[in-house]
Amino acid sequence: MAWVLLQFKRMKLVIAVLGLGLVLGGTGCSKKTASKPVDIDNNSSGNPVTAPVDYLGAVNKARKSAMKDIDLAYMKNAIQQFNGMEDRYPKDLNELVQKHYIQEVPTLPSGQRLIYNPANGDLRVVRQAPSTNAP
């Protein structure tokens, strides 16, 4: 039993020394390269201190994107069902609500809006131009 404890302590010491060597070796003197261009789609600062904030921002962005995709598929399905039953496309999205194909027209994240074409049933999500009426 004492032999196992001795081996365990030696193993911990070896792991600690190797870990310290990796940390110190990774921060050695090296030639500095030019900084990378900023990726506007990646809001991560790369700083471990701000990692939780970066993570939550990425989760929120992914949630908004997923909700947009789900809402769009849900609405397109309702439009196709309406077309199958009524033999025409709805005049507007509110007609889907009136005829009980959907409960309500979904609200999209800010800066996005739905564009619907009643002639062919095409539905798209587009980015809305920012308002220029700000004081």
KACOR-V469380 format. One record per pair of residues at least 24 apart in sequence whose C-alpha atoms are under 8 Angstrom apart, sorted by sequence separation. I is the first residue (numbers start at 1). J is the second residue. D is the distance in Angstrom with one decimal. If there is no record, write none. Layout:
I	J	D
I	J	D
This chain:
78	102	6.8
92	116	7.2
92	118	6.5
75	102	7.9
91	118	5.4
90	118	6.1
89	118	5.9
89	119	7.0
89	120	7.0
90	121	7.6
89	121	5.7
71	106	6.6
68	108	6.6
68	109	7.8
80	121	7.8
79	121	6.7
64	109	6.7
76	122	7.9
76	123	6.7
75	123	8.0
72	123	7.6
72	124	7.5
72	125	7.6
